[in-house]
Amino acid sequence: MNYVYLLRCADGSLYCGWTTDPEARLTAHNSGHGAKYTRSRLPVELVYAEAYENRHDALSREWHIKRMSHAEKEKIIGAKV
C-alpha cells in the first residue's frame, strides 16, 4: 500500500508527503530524519492519511494536495475525523 499523509507541525503549518509506512515515516520526521521542512517545526503529528494501491496514484494525489490552500487542506482533514 502507498499512502499520502498530512502532518501538522508545531507551528500549525501542514506538511504533505507520501510513504509506504505512515507510522515509520512519522517516527522519522519526529526524530529529525524526515523532510527538511519538518526538521525545524518539531514535533509533528499525523492528522490525515489516504491509502492507494499503487505509487502513481499516491504521488498524483500528493501533487494535488500540495497545490491546495491551507484552508482546503483543513477541510479534508476535518472530513476524515
TIVO-2410 file (N, C-alpha, C; in nm, 3 decimals):
# residues 81
REC num residu      c1      c2      c3 atome chaine
REC   1      M   0.083  -0.119   0.000     N      A
REC   1      M   0.000   0.000   0.000    CA      A
REC   1      M   0.088   0.125   0.000     C      A
REC   2      N   0.037   0.228  -0.061     N      A
REC   2      N   0.103   0.359  -0.064    CA      A
REC   2      N   0.009   0.458   0.001     C      A
REC   3      Y   0.066   0.551   0.074     N      A
REC   3      Y  -0.015   0.647   0.150    CA      A
REC   3      Y   0.028   0.790   0.121     C      A
REC   4      V  -0.071   0.877   0.114     N      A
REC   4      V  -0.048   1.021   0.113    CA      A
REC   4      V  -0.087   1.066   0.252     C      A
REC   5      Y  -0.005   1.152   0.313     N      A
REC   5      Y  -0.033   1.191   0.451    CA      A
REC   5      Y  -0.013   1.341   0.469     C      A
REC   6      L  -0.079   1.392   0.572     N      A
REC   6      L  -0.059   1.530   0.615    CA      A
REC   6      L  -0.014   1.529   0.760     C      A
REC   7      L   0.088   1.608   0.787     N      A
REC   7      L   0.137   1.627   0.923    CA      A
REC   7      L   0.106   1.768   0.967     C      A
REC   8      R   0.067   1.783   1.092     N      A
REC   8      R   0.055   1.917   1.150    CA      A
REC   8      R   0.183   1.942   1.228     C      A
REC   9      C   0.252   2.047   1.191     N      A
REC   9      C   0.377   2.084   1.256    CA      A
REC   9      C   0.350   2.166   1.381     C      A
REC  10      A   0.450   2.180   1.466     N      A
REC  10      A   0.436   2.253   1.591    CA      A
REC  10      A   0.395   2.399   1.569     C      A
REC  11      D   0.430   2.456   1.455     N      A
REC  11      D   0.394   2.596   1.426    CA      A
REC  11      D   0.256   2.608   1.362     C      A
REC  12      G   0.183   2.495   1.348     N      A
REC  12      G   0.049   2.498   1.291    CA      A
REC  12      G   0.044   2.477   1.141     C      A
REC  13      S   0.161   2.475   1.076     N      A
REC  13      S   0.162   2.453   0.931    CA      A
REC  13      S   0.136   2.305   0.902     C      A
REC  14      L   0.105   2.277   0.776     N      A
REC  14      L   0.079   2.140   0.733    CA      A
REC  14      L   0.184   2.097   0.632     C      A
REC  15      Y   0.228   1.972   0.643     N      A
REC  15      Y   0.324   1.914   0.550    CA      A
REC  15      Y   0.260   1.793   0.485     C      A
REC  16      C   0.272   1.782   0.354     N      A
REC  16      C   0.216   1.669   0.279    CA      A
REC  16      C   0.329   1.585   0.222     C      A
REC  17      G   0.313   1.453   0.230     N      A
REC  17      G   0.411   1.362   0.172    CA      A
REC  17      G   0.346   1.230   0.138     C      A
REC  18      W   0.427   1.135   0.091     N      A
REC  18      W   0.377   1.001   0.063    CA      A
REC  18      W   0.475   0.900   0.119     C      A
REC  19      T   0.427   0.781   0.148     N      A
REC  19      T   0.508   0.676   0.207    CA      A
REC  19      T   0.441   0.541   0.190     C      A
REC  20      T   0.513   0.436   0.221     N      A
REC  20      T   0.453   0.303   0.226    CA      A
REC  20      T   0.425   0.261   0.370     C      A
REC  21      D   0.475   0.339   0.467     N      A
REC  21      D   0.455   0.307   0.610    CA      A
REC  21      D   0.439   0.437   0.688     C      A
REC  22      P   0.315   0.482   0.709     N      A
REC  22      P   0.293   0.611   0.775    CA      A
REC  22      P   0.351   0.622   0.916     C      A
REC  23      E   0.342   0.516   0.995     N      A
REC  23      E   0.394   0.522   1.133    CA      A
REC  23      E   0.546   0.535   1.134     C      A
REC  24      A   0.613   0.459   1.049     N      A
REC  24      A   0.760   0.468   1.042    CA      A
REC  24      A   0.802   0.606   0.990     C      A
REC  25      R   0.727   0.659   0.896     N      A
REC  25      R   0.759   0.792   0.841    CA      A
REC  25      R   0.739   0.899   0.947     C      A
REC  26      L   0.633   0.887   1.027     N      A
REC  26      L   0.609   0.983   1.136    CA      A
REC  26      L   0.726   0.979   1.235     C      A
REC  27      T   0.770   0.860   1.268     N      A
REC  27      T   0.885   0.845   1.359    CA      A
REC  27      T   1.009   0.911   1.300     C      A
REC  28      A   1.030   0.891   1.171     N      A
REC  28      A   1.146   0.953   1.104    CA      A
REC  28      A   1.137   1.105   1.109     C      A
REC  29      H   1.020   1.160   1.081     N      A
REC  29      H   1.003   1.305   1.087    CA      A
REC  29      H   1.032   1.357   1.228     C      A
REC  30      N   0.974   1.293   1.329     N      A
REC  30      N   0.990   1.341   1.466    CA      A
REC  30      N   1.130   1.321   1.522     C      A
REC  31      S   1.209   1.234   1.461     N      A
REC  31      S   1.347   1.216   1.505    CA      A
REC  31      S   1.443   1.306   1.429     C      A
REC  32      G   1.388   1.390   1.340     N      A
REC  32      G   1.472   1.483   1.265    CA      A
REC  32      G   1.530   1.425   1.137     C      A
REC  33      H   1.485   1.306   1.097     N      A
REC  33      H   1.536   1.241   0.977    CA      A
REC  33      H   1.435   1.243   0.863     C      A
REC  34      G   1.331   1.324   0.878     N      A
REC  34      G   1.231   1.336   0.773    CA      A
REC  34      G   1.267   1.449   0.679     C      A
REC  35      A   1.167   1.515   0.628     N      A
REC  35      A   1.188   1.624   0.534    CA      A
REC  35      A   1.255   1.745   0.601     C      A
REC  36      K   1.330   1.817   0.524     N      A
REC  36      K   1.397   1.937   0.574    CA      A
REC  36      K   1.295   2.035   0.633     C      A
REC  37      Y   1.178   2.045   0.569     N      A
REC  37      Y   1.073   2.137   0.614    CA      A
REC  37      Y   1.031   2.108   0.758     C      A
REC  38      T   1.019   1.981   0.793     N      A
REC  38      T   0.968   1.946   0.927    CA      A
REC  38      T   1.075   1.952   1.036     C      A
REC  39      R   1.200   1.947   0.999     N      A
REC  39      R   1.307   1.942   1.100    CA      A
REC  39      R   1.306   2.061   1.196     C      A
REC  40      S   1.269   2.177   1.146     N      A
REC  40      S   1.267   2.297   1.232    CA      A
REC  40      S   1.129   2.324   1.288     C      A
REC  41      R   1.035   2.232   1.268     N      A
REC  41      R   0.897   2.252   1.312    CA      A
REC  41      R   0.848   2.135   1.397     C      A
REC  42      L   0.937   2.075   1.472     N      A
REC  42      L   0.903   1.959   1.553    CA      A
REC  42      L   0.837   1.999   1.684     C      A
REC  43      P   0.753   1.913   1.741     N      A
REC  43      P   0.713   1.782   1.690    CA      A
REC  43      P   0.603   1.795   1.585     C      A
REC  44      V   0.586   1.688   1.509     N      A
REC  44      V   0.479   1.683   1.409    CA      A
REC  44      V   0.381   1.573   1.447     C      A
REC  45      E   0.258   1.588   1.401     N      A
REC  45      E   0.153   1.493   1.432    CA      A
REC  45      E   0.084   1.450   1.302     C      A
REC  46      L   0.064   1.321   1.286     N      A
REC  46      L  -0.007   1.269   1.169    CA      A
REC  46      L  -0.155   1.301   1.187     C      A
REC  47      V  -0.211   1.381   1.094     N      A
REC  47      V  -0.352   1.422   1.106    CA      A
REC  47      V  -0.440   1.369   0.994     C      A
REC  48      Y  -0.379   1.310   0.890     N      A
REC  48      Y  -0.458   1.265   0.776    CA      A
REC  48      Y  -0.376   1.167   0.692     C      A
REC  49      A  -0.442   1.064   0.643     N      A
REC  49      A  -0.376   0.970   0.552    CA      A
REC  49      A  -0.480   0.908   0.459     C      A
REC  50      E  -0.440   0.885   0.336     N      A
REC  50      E  -0.522   0.816   0.237    CA      A
REC  50      E  -0.439   0.702   0.181     C      A
REC  51      A  -0.502   0.586   0.161     N      A
REC  51      A  -0.433   0.468   0.107    CA      A
REC  51      A  -0.459   0.453  -0.042     C      A
REC  52      Y  -0.357   0.411  -0.115     N      A
REC  52      Y  -0.367   0.388  -0.259    CA      A
REC  52      Y  -0.298   0.257  -0.292     C      A
REC  53      E  -0.351   0.187  -0.391     N      A
REC  53      E  -0.295   0.059  -0.434    CA      A
REC  53      E  -0.159   0.075  -0.501     C      A
REC  54      N  -0.141   0.184  -0.575     N      A
REC  54      N  -0.014   0.199  -0.646    CA      A
REC  54      N   0.049   0.336  -0.620     C      A
REC  55      R   0.178   0.340  -0.644     N      A
REC  55      R   0.258   0.460  -0.617    CA      A
REC  55      R   0.214   0.577  -0.704     C      A
REC  56      H   0.183   0.552  -0.828     N      A
REC  56      H   0.143   0.658  -0.920    CA      A
REC  56      H   0.022   0.734  -0.868     C      A
REC  57      D  -0.080   0.663  -0.823     N      A
REC  57      D  -0.200   0.729  -0.771    CA      A
REC  57      D  -0.170   0.810  -0.645     C      A
REC  58      A  -0.085   0.756  -0.558     N      A
REC  58      A  -0.047   0.828  -0.436    CA      A
REC  58      A   0.029   0.956  -0.469     C      A
REC  59      L   0.123   0.946  -0.562     N      A
REC  59      L   0.201   1.064  -0.599    CA      A
REC  59      L   0.115   1.169  -0.668     C      A
REC  60      S   0.019   1.124  -0.746     N      A
REC  60      S  -0.073   1.217  -0.811    CA      A
REC  60      S  -0.157   1.292  -0.708     C      A
REC  61      R  -0.208   1.219  -0.610     N      A
REC  61      R  -0.288   1.282  -0.504    CA      A
REC  61      R  -0.202   1.378  -0.422     C      A
REC  62      E  -0.078   1.339  -0.391     N      A
REC  62      E   0.013   1.427  -0.318    CA      A
REC  62      E   0.031   1.557  -0.396     C      A
REC  63      W   0.052   1.548  -0.525     N      A
REC  63      W   0.070   1.666  -0.610    CA      A
REC  63      W  -0.050   1.759  -0.599     C      A
REC  64      H  -0.170   1.702  -0.603     N      A
REC  64      H  -0.291   1.783  -0.594    CA      A
REC  64      H  -0.307   1.847  -0.455     C      A
REC  65      I  -0.280   1.771  -0.351     N      A
REC  65      I  -0.292   1.826  -0.215    CA      A
REC  65      I  -0.192   1.938  -0.193     C      A
REC  66      K  -0.071   1.924  -0.243     N      A
REC  66      K   0.031   2.027  -0.223    CA      A
REC  66      K  -0.008   2.159  -0.289     C      A
REC  67      R  -0.096   2.154  -0.385     N      A
REC  67      R  -0.141   2.276  -0.451    CA      A
REC  67      R  -0.266   2.337  -0.388     C      A
REC  68      M  -0.318   2.273  -0.285     N      A
REC  68      M  -0.435   2.325  -0.213    CA      A
REC  68      M  -0.392   2.435  -0.116     C      A
REC  69      S  -0.486   2.522  -0.086     N      A
REC  69      S  -0.462   2.623   0.017    CA      A
REC  69      S  -0.465   2.556   0.154     C      A
REC  70      H  -0.417   2.627   0.254     N      A
REC  70      H  -0.420   2.576   0.391    CA      A
REC  70      H  -0.564   2.545   0.431     C      A
REC  71      A  -0.657   2.633   0.397     N      A
REC  71      A  -0.798   2.614   0.431    CA      A
REC  71      A  -0.856   2.489   0.365     C      A
REC  72      E  -0.819   2.464   0.240     N      A
REC  72      E  -0.868   2.344   0.171    CA      A
REC  72      E  -0.813   2.217   0.236     C      A
REC  73      K  -0.687   2.222   0.278     N      A
REC  73      K  -0.629   2.107   0.347    CA      A
REC  73      K  -0.699   2.082   0.481     C      A
REC  74      E  -0.730   2.189   0.552     N      A
REC  74      E  -0.802   2.175   0.680    CA      A
REC  74      E  -0.939   2.111   0.657     C      A
REC  75      K  -1.004   2.142   0.546     N      A
REC  75      K  -1.134   2.083   0.515    CA      A
REC  75      K  -1.123   1.933   0.495     C      A
REC  76      I  -1.021   1.886   0.423     N      A
REC  76      I  -1.011   1.741   0.402    CA      A
REC  76      I  -0.972   1.670   0.532     C      A
REC  77      I  -0.896   1.737   0.619     N      A
REC  77      I  -0.862   1.679   0.749    CA      A
REC  77      I  -0.991   1.665   0.831     C      A
REC  78      G  -1.071   1.770   0.832     N      A
REC  78      G  -1.196   1.768   0.907    CA      A
REC  78      G  -1.296   1.667   0.856     C      A
REC  79      A  -1.292   1.641   0.727     N      A
REC  79      A  -1.386   1.547   0.666    CA      A
REC  79      A  -1.356   1.404   0.709     C      A
REC  80      K  -1.232   1.374   0.744     N      A
REC  80      K  -1.192   1.238   0.781    CA      A
REC  80      K  -1.197   1.214   0.931     C      A
REC  81      V  -1.223   1.316   1.010     N      A
REC  81      V  -1.223   1.300   1.156    CA      A
REC  81      V  -1.347   1.231   1.204     C      A
***
